[in-house]
């Protein structure tokens, strides 16, 4: 069950999201013109969402932040659907299977 500490961290993550223009990045990747199949992990909006999602996923993985609270707050699965293909191409290009794995795991938890 989520605690007051979880809620505090969630608000801090929301503030950090505002500082890194997460809303603008989300608008870009959910725009009808965005193509998940050609986007690259270094494209600024994609990079922003990948960094944010991996940070949140890592906090959840290490039980620093309540998973159910996060999944009630963020549409992690939708975010991963849009930027995941770029992350997977980056993994292949760099030979780094662990790249963005915590973000992907959290998205799978929401879907499952």
C-alpha positions in Angstrom: 0.0 0.0 0.0 1.2 3.5 -0.9 2.5 5.7 1.9 2.8 9.4 2.5 6.4 9.1 1.5 5.3 7.5 -1.8 3.0 10.4 -2.4 5.7 12.9 -1.7 8.1 11.2 -4.1 5.3 11.1 -6.7 4.8 14.9 -6.4 8.6 15.4 -6.8 8.6 13.2 -9.9 5.7 15.3 -11.3 7.8 18.5 -10.6 10.8 17.0 -12.2 8.6 16.0 -15.2 7.6 19.6 -15.5 11.2 20.8 -15.3 12.3 18.5 -18.2 9.2 19.4 -20.3 7.7 15.9 -20.0 4.3 17.3 -21.1 5.7 18.7 -24.3 7.5 15.4 -25.0 4.3 13.5 -24.4 2.4 15.8 -26.7 5.0 15.1 -29.4 5.0 11.3 -29.2 1.2 11.1 -29.0 0.8 13.4 -31.9 -0.7 11.8 -35.1 2.4 12.7 -37.0 4.7 10.7 -34.6 6.0 7.4 -36.1 7.2 5.0 -33.4 8.8 2.8 -36.1 11.2 5.5 -37.3 11.8 7.5 -34.1 15.2 7.2 -32.5 16.1 7.1 -28.8 18.2 10.3 -29.2 15.2 12.3 -30.5 14.6 14.9 -27.8 10.9 13.9 -26.9 11.7 10.2 -27.0 14.9 10.7 -25.0 12.9 12.7 -22.3 10.2 10.0 -22.0 12.8 7.2 -21.9 14.8 8.8 -19.2 11.7 9.6 -17.1 10.2 6.1 -17.6 13.5 4.4 -16.7 13.8 6.5 -13.6 10.3 5.7 -12.4 10.7 2.1 -13.3 14.0 1.8 -11.4 12.4 3.4 -8.3 9.6 0.9 -8.5 11.9 -2.1 -9.1 13.8 -1.3 -6.0 10.6 -0.8 -4.0 11.4 2.9 -3.3 8.1 3.9 -4.9 4.8 2.0 -4.7 4.1 0.3 -8.1 0.3 0.4 -7.8 0.4 4.2 -7.1 2.6 4.7 -10.2 0.4 2.6 -12.4 -2.7 4.5 -11.2 -0.9 7.8 -12.0 0.9 7.2 -15.3 -0.1 5.4 -18.5 3.2 3.6 -18.6 2.1 1.1 -21.1 1.0 3.8 -23.6 4.2 5.6 -23.1 6.3 2.5 -23.8 4.2 1.6 -26.8 5.2 4.9 -28.4 8.9 5.0 -27.4 9.7 1.4 -26.8 10.5 0.6 -30.5 13.2 3.3 -30.4 14.6 1.9 -27.1 14.7 -1.6 -28.6 16.6 -0.3 -31.7 19.0 1.4 -29.4 19.6 -1.9 -27.4 20.4 -3.7 -30.7 22.6 -0.9 -32.0 24.6 -0.7 -28.7 24.4 -4.3 -27.7 22.9 -3.3 -24.3 20.0 -5.6 -23.4 19.5 -3.8 -20.1 18.9 -0.4 -21.6 15.5 0.9 -20.5 14.6 -2.5 -19.0 13.0 -1.1 -15.9 10.7 1.2 -17.9 9.7 -1.8 -20.1 9.1 -4.1 -17.1 6.8 -1.5 -15.5 4.9 -1.1 -18.8 4.5 -4.9 -18.9 3.2 -4.9 -15.3 0.5 -2.4 -16.3 -0.5 -4.5 -19.3 -0.5 -7.8 -17.4 
